Amino acid sequence: MRTVEIDKPANPAAMYLGALLSSRKRAGTIAALPEVTYVRPHVVLESAHIADYSRICGFDEAHGVPVTYPQMLAFPLLMAFFASPDCPWPGLGTVHLANTVRQRQRLNAGDALRVELRSGTLVAHPKGQVFTLEIRILRADDVVWEATQSLLRVGVKNPAGEAFVSEFGSDLPLSHQADFSAERDIGRRYGRVSGDFNPIHLSTLSARLFGFRRSIAHGMWTKARALAVLMPRTAVEKVRVAVEFKMPLYLPARASLWATHAPESWFEVRNAKGDKPHMGGHLSYQ
């Protein structure tokens, strides 16, 4: 497998210029993704940045490093992949369909880490082609955190791979746990801490350019906001949390969280009335 090492990520303007230029790609059906791994060889977890992320997503200091936080460390690698010939499709317009995180060991501020993003598999979806990207984070030689990011390229005909099967239904016996607000500017605030300045999250005007009536919340912010409620108020060692993103969460919004009992929970983030899901997921920890 080929390796692309990125010592210093591009600045946001350069990353999004690459994403914009990738819009010229016109790939249709492919047999497989190129075998490639993008690497940030040395990343140190900074306590100030962790605190900023925690505040925006609703975690408190007792949570330690939030289980969703390491996903952001791979974002520059994701953008580099989208801008490169290794990704057959444009970055803009590609939909984040699902995300699974597996924390194997607790992370701490000051940890020196290696971050890897590897091309994955193809999955056929009724709306187009799903492809996965695998993220690994290593401390010394130990894999301490992993994630699978499933992305949908709408409109690809005759998609390759096994058929996509949803793990989450809306008929689960869940009970109402909490309500939370998604403020009008949460996309811009989360973008500043995550580096994800996708126009669909920033303003009504920029979102309309891509077919949305208003800006929408980042899926990973919605996932983190739910986990800030569901996770215990203490740092945990091992966690697995898988979600599928359903309806967009248009901003501003009032959302409701529904779940079964911890420490193993099925959950949904729904609209304020509780009758339409924005996200479904499963959480377990120890």
N, C-alpha and C positions, 0 to 999 in steps of 0.2 A: 504494500500500500504506500502510495506517495505521501510525503509529509510537507506541509507548508508552514514554516515557522514565522510568527509575527511577534517581534520583540516589542514594538511600540505601535499600538493601534492608531489608525487614522483618526483625525478629528471628526466630529459629527458632520460638518459640511462636506468633507471629502467622502465620508461613508455614504451620505445620501446622494451625492453626485454620482457615485458608482451605482447606487440602486436605480437612480433615474436613467442612467445610460443603459442599464440592463434591460430596460423596457424594449429595446430593439430586438431582444431575443424572440425567436418565433418557433421554438421546438414544439413538436406535438408529442406523439407517443414515442417512448424510448423503452429499451429492454432493461436497462439498469443504470443506476447512477455511477459515475466514475468512483473508483476506490481512492479516497483521499482523506487525510486528516489535517485539520488546521490546528495550530498549537500556539498558545501563549506560555512560554516556558517558565516564567517567574512572575507571579502575581501575589502581592501581600495584602491580606485582609486588613482594611483600615477601620478603626473603631468609629471615627467621625462619619464615614460614609455609611457604615452599618446603622448608626443612629439615625441618619437622615432617612434612609430607606424604611427603617422600623416605624418612624413617626408618620410617614406618608401612608404606610399600609396598615397601621393600627396595632403593631406589636409594641410591647414594652420591654424594658431592659432585662426583665426576668426571663424572657424567651431566649436570650443569648443571640446567636447568629440565626435569623429566621431560615427555615428550611428552604424557602423559595429564593433567598438572596443570591446563592451561587449561580443561578441561571443568568444573572446579569453579566457575570464575568465572561460568559461565552458570547455575549452579544456582538462585540467587535469581530469575532471569528465568523459568526453567522452573516454579518454584513459583507465581510470579505468573500465568503463563499458565494453569496448572491451575485456579487459584482464580477465574479470570475467565470471563465468558460466551464468550470466544473459544474455549475448549476445550469441546467438546460432552460430554465424559465426565469422571467423577471422577478425581482424581489417585490416590487410594488404590485399589489393586487393578489399576492399569495396570502392565503387565509390560514391563521393558526387554528387548527382543528382540535388538537388534543395535546396534553402534556402529562408526562409521568415522571415523578421525582423519587429517587431512592437515596436516602442518606444512610450511609453505613457507619460513620463515626461522627461524633459531634465536632463542629468547627469552632474556632476561637479567633478573636481579633489578634492580629499579629502573625497568624499562620502564613507560611510561604507555600504557594500552591503551583501546580502545573495544570493548565486548563486545555482540554482537547475537545474538538468538535469533529466528528467523523460522519461521512456519508453513510446512509442506512439503506432501507429497503423501499420498494414500491408497493402500494396498496391501491386496489381499484375502488373507486367511490362513484355512486350514481351521478354526482355532479362534476366529476373530473378525476385527476390523478393526485393521490396522496403519496407523499414521500416523507421518510423519517430521517432525522438527524440525531445522532447519538452524542451526548456530552458526558465527558468523564473529568473529574477533578481528583488530582492525586496530591497527597502530602507525603513527601519522601517517595517511597515506592508503593504506598498503599492507596488504593482507590477508596476515597472517603465519601464521594457523592457522585451520583449518575442521574442522567435525565434522558428521556426520549421525547423529542419534539416532532409532532405529526403535523405536516403542512399540506394544504389543499390548493392545487392549481385548477381553478374552475374552468370548465369548457374543453379540457383535453379529451378527445374522442378515443374510444377503445383503450382505456387505461390498463396498464399492466399490473400484475400482482394478484394476490388473493383478495377476495371481496372484503371491504371494510365492514366490521361488525361493531355496533355500538354496545358498550358495557352498561350504559346507564339509561334507565327508563324513568318516566315521570309518575309512575304508579307506586313508587316505594312508600311504605308507611312512615313518613317523616313527620316530625313535630316542629313547630315554630320555635326557633332559638333566639333570634335577635333581628334587629333592623339596623341598617346603616345607610349613610348618605354617600353618594358619589357626586361631589361638587362639580360645577361647570368647568373649573380649571384643573381637575385632577389629572387629565391627560397631559397637560403641560408640566405640572408639578412632578408627576411620575417620570415623564420624559427627561427632565433635568437630572434626576437621580439615576435613571436606568440607561440613558443614552438613546432610548427609543423615541425618536421624533417623527414617527410615521404621521403624515398629515391627517389621517383619519381620526387621530386622537387629539388634535391641537385646537381646532376651532370649527364652528359650523361652516364657514366659508371653505376652508381647506378640505373638510370632510365631504362636502357636496361635489367637489371635483372628482371624487372617487365613488360617487353614487349613494352616499349616506345623507340622510336628511339633517343630521346633526353630528357633532363629534361623538365618538364612542369611547368607553373606558378600555384601557389595555386589558386583555384577558389575564395576563399574569398579575396585574394589580387586583383584579376581582378575585383570583385564586388566593392571593396573599391576604386580602382583606377577610375572606372567609376563614382562613387558617388562623388568623389572629384571634378569632373568637373560639375556634374549635380546639386549638392546641392548649395544653396545660401551661400554667404560668411558671414554667421552669424549663431549662434547657434539657432536651431529650437526646438520647444517643442514636437510636435508629428510627427512621420514619419512611413510610411509603405513602405517597399521595398521587392519585391519578385523577385527571379531570378531562371532560370533553366540553368544549365551548358550544353553546347553543345559540340563542338569540343575542344580538348586540345589546349592550347596556348603554342606551343613549343618555347623554349628559345634558343637564343635571338629572339625577335620578334618586329615588328612594328604593332600596332593595331589601329583601327579606331573606334570612338564612334559615333553612329547614334541614334537620338532621336526625339520625338515630343516635343512640348513646355511645359515648367514648368508652374505651380507647380505640375501638374500631367502629368507624362511622361511615355510613352512606349519607351524602349531603347534597343539597341543591341551593344555589343562589337563584332566587325567583324575583319577580317584580313585586311592587309594594302590596298588591292584592294577594300574592301568593299562588297565583294560578298559571303562571307562565315561567318556564325555567330559562335563565341566562347561562347556567353552567351546572353540570352534574359531576359528582365525584365520589371517591372512596378514600378514606384516611385510616391508617393504622400506625401505631408508634409504640415504643417501649423505652 
